[in-house]
Every structure is written in structure tokens, then in C-alpha cells.
């Protein structure tokens, strides 16, 4: 006899389908194919915020009795607003079960998390940084995320987009270096080689991850 599917599992699968049909602005999320109680999300920094151009990976860990108890919420990518790899003290997290509403869905949680990120209200796990410092972290987030296995496996399309952005950034930088050293031909000839080589390696790695994850994902999440 097949094991009974828990109510939390059924509800989270329903939430996943709703999230696909009605995405949350600036946020995408995917459950771990081997454990639907663990989700990973990525926040794309809104253009009118100090997080513009950044991508921020985080994790939701749901209890077995969800939705009657709230999830733990973590931020993984350095961002300047929240501490990384630390349970965040938010009204939508397990730090405040007294404010949790069982009617809230994964979409509600992600919308609330984005709202908390864009404001400067002090909270447990919060960080006080300047907007300039947050912009610097936004620029660094691209390289940070493509080194994360979960990011690359669960978000292959976004990984490819980021790899292209990194490649463009490196080529632009290389062109600037060439322009500033026109009097020396030998350095000019060598500038692009490591950039192109690294880009090819990264793209190849992302494609491999995408193919493997695509097969595993369809086997487990359906």
C-alpha cells in the first residue's frame, strides 16, 4: 500500500501550481524535488530599489503541519538587508507563530518577504547598510549565485541569463582595458582569452545541470 500523502504535501503542490499560473512579481520559487517541505526562492531586485540588478537566493522550510504553523525563512545570498543562513524574525515566519494566518499561501509568504526586504524596519536578522553598500552587493550577487548548486539546479533559465550578463560584463571590462592600453599590443591580445574561457566553462556547467535537473524534476514533482 502506498504511503498516505500528508495534507501539507498536498497543499504545497497546489500552491506550486497556483504560483506557476499566477507568479509573484520579482520572485520565483521551486520546491526541492526530493523534499517538498523545502523550497528555494529567488528575489530579483526591483529597478527602483538599491537591490536593482541583484538576484537573491533564499530558502523556506515548512513544518509537517503546515499551514497550521509557519515556515522558517532564510536568505542565502549576501544582500545588505538580512543576515545570511539565519532564521529571519518576521511576522510571516516561525519566529512569530502568534501572527501566522493558516489561510496564507506560499505566494503570500513570498510577497510579504519582498515587502520586508524593500523597507528598512528593524527586525531580528536584519542588517543596517547604506544603499550604496547594497548596490555593491547586488552587483556581486551574480557571481555568488552561480557558485551555488541549488541555484543552478533549480533555476537553470535564470542561471543562463546570469551567465550571459556576467559574460557581457567581462567583455565590456576587457574592452575598456584594451582601450586604455592601446600602446601595448601584447597585453591586448591576451585580455579576452581568460574571459572567454571562463564563460564557456560556466555555460557548459549550467547546461549540464539543466539537463540533469530537468530529468530529475519531472520524475519527482509530478
C-alpha positions as CSV (number, residue, x, y, z in Angstrom):
1,X,0.0,0.0,0.0
2,X,1.4,3.4,-1.0
3,X,2.1,5.8,1.9
4,X,-0.5,8.4,2.7
5,X,0.2,11.8,1.3
6,X,0.2,14.4,4.1
7,X,-2.1,17.5,3.9
8,X,1.0,19.7,3.9
9,X,2.3,18.0,0.8
10,X,-1.0,18.2,-1.0
11,X,-1.4,21.9,-0.1
12,X,2.2,22.8,-1.2
13,X,1.7,21.1,-4.5
14,X,-1.5,23.1,-5.0
15,X,0.4,26.3,-4.0
16,X,3.1,25.4,-6.5
17,X,0.6,25.2,-9.4
18,X,-1.0,28.4,-8.4
19,X,2.3,30.1,-8.2
20,X,3.1,29.0,-11.7
21,X,-0.2,30.2,-13.0
22,X,-0.1,33.5,-11.1
23,X,3.6,34.4,-10.4
24,X,4.6,36.8,-7.6
25,X,6.3,40.0,-9.1
26,X,10.1,39.9,-8.7
27,X,10.1,36.5,-7.0
28,X,10.3,32.9,-8.3
29,X,10.3,29.7,-6.2
30,X,10.9,26.0,-6.7
31,X,10.5,23.1,-4.2
32,X,13.2,20.6,-3.7
33,X,12.2,17.7,-5.9
34,X,13.2,15.2,-3.1
35,X,11.5,17.2,-0.3
36,X,8.5,19.4,-1.0
37,X,8.8,20.8,2.5
38,X,11.9,22.6,1.4
39,X,11.6,25.4,-1.1
40,X,14.1,27.8,-2.7
41,X,13.2,31.2,-3.9
42,X,15.0,34.0,-5.8
43,X,14.2,37.7,-5.5
44,X,15.1,39.9,-8.4
45,X,15.9,43.4,-7.1
46,X,13.2,45.9,-8.4
47,X,14.6,48.7,-10.6
48,X,13.7,51.4,-8.2
49,X,15.5,49.9,-5.2
50,X,19.1,49.6,-4.1
51,X,18.8,45.9,-5.0
52,X,18.3,46.6,-8.7
53,X,20.3,44.1,-10.9
54,X,20.8,41.7,-8.0
55,X,19.4,38.2,-7.6
56,X,18.9,36.9,-4.0
57,X,18.6,33.2,-3.2
58,X,16.8,32.1,-0.1
59,X,15.1,29.1,1.5
60,X,11.7,28.3,3.0
61,X,11.4,25.3,5.3
62,X,7.8,24.2,6.0
63,X,6.7,22.2,9.0
64,X,4.9,18.9,8.6
65,X,1.7,20.5,9.9
66,X,1.7,23.4,7.5
67,X,-0.5,25.5,7.0
68,X,-1.3,25.5,10.8
69,X,2.3,26.5,11.6
70,X,4.5,29.0,9.6
71,X,7.8,28.1,7.8
72,X,11.3,29.1,8.6
73,X,12.7,31.7,6.3
74,X,16.3,32.1,5.3
75,X,18.3,34.4,3.0
76,X,21.4,32.8,1.4
77,X,22.8,35.5,-1.0
78,X,24.5,38.4,0.7
79,X,22.1,41.4,0.3
80,X,22.6,44.1,2.9
81,X,19.1,43.8,4.3
82,X,19.1,40.3,6.0
83,X,21.7,38.2,7.6
84,X,22.5,35.1,5.5
85,X,21.8,31.5,6.5
86,X,19.9,32.7,9.6
87,X,16.3,32.2,10.6
88,X,14.6,35.5,9.9
89,X,12.4,37.1,12.6
90,X,9.4,38.1,10.5
91,X,5.6,38.1,11.2
92,X,5.3,35.5,8.4
93,X,7.9,33.2,9.8
94,X,8.1,30.7,12.6
95,X,9.7,33.3,14.8
96,X,6.2,34.7,15.3
97,X,3.6,31.9,15.2
98,X,1.2,34.1,17.1
99,X,0.8,36.3,14.0
100,X,0.6,33.5,11.5
101,X,-2.6,33.0,9.5
102,X,-3.3,29.4,8.2
103,X,-5.0,31.0,5.2
104,X,-1.7,32.4,3.9
105,X,-0.1,30.6,1.0
106,X,3.4,30.4,-0.4
107,X,2.6,33.4,-2.7
108,X,1.5,35.3,0.4
109,X,4.8,34.5,2.1
110,X,6.9,35.5,-0.8
111,X,5.0,38.7,-1.3
112,X,5.4,39.6,2.4
113,X,9.1,38.7,2.3
114,X,9.7,41.1,-0.7
115,X,7.9,43.8,1.2
116,X,10.0,43.3,4.3
117,X,13.2,43.4,2.1
118,X,12.3,46.7,0.5
119,X,11.6,48.5,3.8
120,X,14.1,49.5,6.5
121,X,12.1,48.4,9.5
122,X,14.3,46.8,12.1
123,X,13.8,43.1,12.7
124,X,15.6,40.1,14.0
125,X,18.1,39.0,11.4
126,X,18.1,42.4,9.8
127,X,21.2,44.3,8.7
128,X,21.7,48.1,8.6
129,X,23.6,49.0,5.5
130,X,23.7,52.1,3.2
131,X,22.0,52.0,-0.2
132,X,25.5,52.2,-1.9
133,X,26.6,49.1,0.0
134,X,23.5,47.3,-1.0
135,X,24.1,48.2,-4.7
136,X,27.6,46.8,-4.4
137,X,26.2,43.5,-3.1
138,X,23.7,43.5,-5.9
139,X,26.5,43.6,-8.4
140,X,28.3,40.8,-6.6
141,X,25.2,38.6,-6.3
142,X,25.5,37.3,-9.9
143,X,28.9,35.5,-9.3
144,X,27.7,34.4,-5.8
145,X,24.6,32.6,-7.1
146,X,26.2,30.7,-10.0
147,X,28.5,29.1,-7.4
148,X,25.5,27.8,-5.5
149,X,24.5,24.2,-6.6
150,X,20.8,24.6,-5.6
151,X,20.6,27.9,-7.5
152,X,22.0,26.4,-10.7
153,X,19.9,23.1,-10.4
154,X,16.6,24.7,-9.6
155,X,16.7,27.8,-11.7
156,X,18.6,26.8,-14.9
157,X,17.0,29.5,-17.1
158,X,17.9,32.3,-14.6
159,X,21.4,30.7,-14.4
160,X,21.8,31.0,-18.1
161,X,20.6,34.6,-18.0
162,X,23.1,35.5,-15.3
163,X,25.9,33.8,-17.2
164,X,25.2,35.9,-20.2
165,X,25.2,39.0,-18.0
166,X,28.5,38.1,-16.5
167,X,30.0,37.4,-19.9
168,X,28.8,40.7,-21.2
169,X,30.2,42.5,-18.1
170,X,33.5,40.8,-18.5
171,X,33.7,41.6,-22.2
172,X,32.9,45.2,-21.5
173,X,35.6,45.3,-18.9
174,X,38.1,43.7,-21.2
175,X,37.2,46.2,-24.0
176,X,37.8,49.1,-21.6
177,X,41.1,47.6,-20.6
178,X,42.1,47.3,-24.3
179,X,41.1,50.9,-25.0
180,X,43.3,52.1,-22.1
181,X,46.3,50.1,-23.2
182,X,46.4,50.6,-27.0
183,X,50.1,51.3,-26.9
184,X,50.9,47.8,-25.8
185,X,49.8,45.2,-28.3
186,X,50.8,42.1,-26.4
187,X,48.5,42.6,-23.4
188,X,45.7,43.4,-25.8
189,X,46.0,40.0,-27.4
190,X,45.8,38.2,-24.1
191,X,43.0,40.1,-22.4
192,X,40.0,38.2,-23.9
193,X,41.3,34.7,-23.6
194,X,40.6,34.0,-19.8
195,X,37.3,35.8,-20.1
196,X,36.0,33.7,-23.0
197,X,37.4,30.5,-21.5
198,X,35.7,31.1,-18.1
199,X,32.4,32.0,-19.8
200,X,32.5,28.8,-21.9
201,X,33.2,26.7,-18.8
202,X,30.3,28.3,-16.9
203,X,27.8,27.9,-19.7
204,X,28.8,24.3,-20.2
205,X,28.3,23.6,-16.5
206,X,24.9,25.3,-16.4
207,X,23.7,23.3,-19.4
208,X,24.8,20.0,-17.8
209,X,23.0,21.0,-14.6
210,X,19.9,21.9,-16.6
211,X,19.7,18.6,-18.4
212,X,20.2,16.5,-15.2
213,X,17.8,18.6,-13.2
214,X,15.1,18.6,-15.9
215,X,15.0,14.8,-15.8
216,X,15.0,14.5,-12.0
217,X,12.5,17.3,-11.6
218,X,9.9,15.7,-13.9
219,X,10.4,12.3,-12.1
220,X,9.7,13.7,-8.7
221,X,7.5,16.8,-8.7
222,X,4.6,15.5,-10.9
